[in-house]
Amino acid sequence: MTPRHTSTPDVDPAVRAELARLRDSIDNIDAALVHMLAERFKCTQQVGHLKAAHQLPPADPAREAAQIARLRRLAESAKLDPAFAEKLLNFIIAEVIRHHERIAEDATGPLPADGE
């Protein structure tokens, strides 16, 4: 594997400056994404505690399907690949469900296996 070089002395200084500007923007967007995800997970943790307190299941397939459809529409209008947006949301949903299962388990003890 060839190491990535961050120093490119033979590249036009204007190109390097534009590259640095774009990378700074990317870094700022990445930081915003992390903070937005943290906020989202704070909300979903509250949902998990509410579900556990009322013995509701950790997963809500109808809600998940509606969210995926909504996110695909948003992605299309934003000129983002809807399949990518769906994969991202599915990843997030899986993590949320895992958190909800853990919260429910902490509140009531281990959940029964499917079909029991």
C-alpha positions in Angstrom: 0.0 0.0 0.0 1.4 3.4 -1.0 1.4 5.9 1.8 -0.6 9.1 1.2 1.6 12.2 1.0 0.3 15.4 2.4 3.1 17.5 1.0 3.0 18.2 -2.8 5.7 20.7 -3.6 5.2 20.4 -7.3 1.5 21.5 -7.2 0.5 25.0 -7.9 0.2 27.0 -4.7 -3.3 28.2 -5.7 -4.4 24.5 -6.1 -2.9 23.7 -2.7 -4.7 26.6 -1.1 -8.1 25.6 -2.7 -7.5 22.0 -1.6 -6.8 23.2 2.0 -9.9 25.4 1.9 -12.1 22.4 0.7 -10.6 20.1 3.3 -11.2 22.6 6.1 -14.9 22.7 4.9 -15.0 18.9 5.0 -13.5 18.8 8.5 -16.1 21.3 9.7 -19.0 19.3 8.1 -17.6 16.1 9.7 -17.6 17.8 13.1 -21.1 18.9 12.5 -22.2 15.4 11.6 -20.7 14.0 14.7 -22.5 16.6 16.9 -25.8 16.0 15.1 -25.5 12.2 15.5 -24.7 12.7 19.2 -27.9 14.8 19.5 -29.9 12.2 17.6 -28.7 9.5 19.9 -29.5 11.6 23.0 -33.1 11.7 21.7 -33.2 8.0 20.8 -31.9 7.1 24.3 -34.8 9.0 25.8 -37.1 7.0 23.5 -35.5 3.8 24.7 -36.1 4.7 28.3 -39.7 5.6 27.6 -40.2 2.3 25.7 -38.6 0.3 28.5 -40.8 2.0 31.1 -43.9 1.1 29.2 -42.8 -2.4 28.1 -42.8 -1.4 24.4 -40.6 -3.3 22.0 -37.1 -1.9 21.2 -37.8 -2.0 17.4 -40.7 -0.4 15.5 -40.6 -1.8 12.0 -43.4 0.5 10.8 -41.6 3.6 12.1 -38.4 2.4 10.6 -39.9 1.8 7.2 -41.5 5.3 7.2 -38.2 6.9 8.2 -36.3 5.1 5.4 -38.9 6.2 2.9 -38.7 9.8 4.2 -35.0 9.8 4.1 -34.9 8.4 0.6 -37.1 11.3 -0.6 -35.0 13.8 1.2 -31.8 12.3 -0.3 -33.3 12.5 -3.8 -34.3 16.1 -3.4 -30.8 16.8 -2.1 -29.2 15.1 -5.1 -27.7 12.4 -2.7 -27.9 8.7 -3.7 -31.0 7.4 -1.9 -29.5 3.9 -1.6 -26.5 5.4 0.3 -28.9 7.4 2.5 -30.9 4.2 3.2 -27.7 2.3 4.1 -26.7 5.0 6.5 -30.1 5.1 8.2 -30.2 1.3 8.4 -26.8 1.4 10.2 -28.1 4.1 12.6 -31.4 2.3 13.2 -29.5 -0.9 14.0 -27.4 0.9 16.6 -30.5 2.6 18.1 -32.2 -0.8 18.4 -29.2 -2.2 20.1 -29.3 0.7 22.6 -33.0 0.2 23.2 -32.5 -3.5 23.8 -29.7 -2.8 26.3 -31.9 -0.2 28.1 -34.8 -2.6 28.2 -32.6 -5.3 29.6 -31.2 -3.0 32.2 -34.8 -2.1 33.2 -36.3 -5.6 33.2 -33.6 -8.2 32.9 -32.7 -10.2 29.7 -35.3 -10.1 26.8 -36.6 -13.4 25.6 -35.3 -14.8 22.3 -37.5 -14.3 19.3 -40.4 -16.7 19.2 -40.5 -17.3 23.0 
